[in-house]
Amino acid sequence: MKPNKSNLSTLKQICQLIPPHIVNKLAKKHGIKTRKFSSWSHVVSLLYTQLSHALSLNDVCDGLHYHSSALFQIRGATAPKRNTFSNANRTRDAAMAEDLFWEVLNSLQSQLPSFGLDKQNSNFPKRFKRAVYAVDSTTIQLVAHCLTGLNIVAAKLRLNVICN
C-alpha cells in the first residue's frame, strides 16, 4: 500500500489547525507590538524549532531562511533574522503561547468533543506521551574582581527541566 502523497508539510498541517484570527487577537490582548516580524511568524518559527529539534538560534534562522518560500505559503509567515528572533523570544510575553495552546485546544474540542480528553478525568487533557523539555538560558552576571586575570564578565547557565 502506497502512502498518500501530499504537498503539505507537517508544519503547514499543524499551522492549519490554528484558527487564523487567534494569534492576532492574543497578541493584542498581551500588548505585543510588532513591526516586521509578526506574532504569526513568531509562532510558526517556534513550531518549526520544536519540530526540527533545532539546537541553536542559528539552526532555526538558517533553516527558516532556506525554506522561506514554503514558509511564506503558511499564511504569509516570514523567516526571522537572528537578532530579531532573539529579541522576540526575550521581550514577548510567554503567557501568549499558553493562551494560544488553550484556545487551539478549545477550538479542536469544539470540532471533535472528545479530542484530548482523558476518559477518567474528563475535565483535564491527557498526559503527554513523551517528556516535555523546558529550557531556560539565563546570563549570570559575575563579579569582575572574583575573576582576577580573566577577561570574563558573564557566564551562561542552561537549565533543562523534564516535565513528565
Secondary structure, DSSP 8 states (H G I E B T S, - for coil): ------S--HHHHHHHTS-TTHHHHHHHHTT---SSS-HHHHHHHHHHHHHHT--SHHHHHHHHHHTHHHHHTTTT-----HHHHHHHHHHS-THHHHHHHHHHHHHHHHHSTTTTB-SSSTTSB---SS-EEEEEEEEEE--GGGSTT----EEEEEEEEEE-
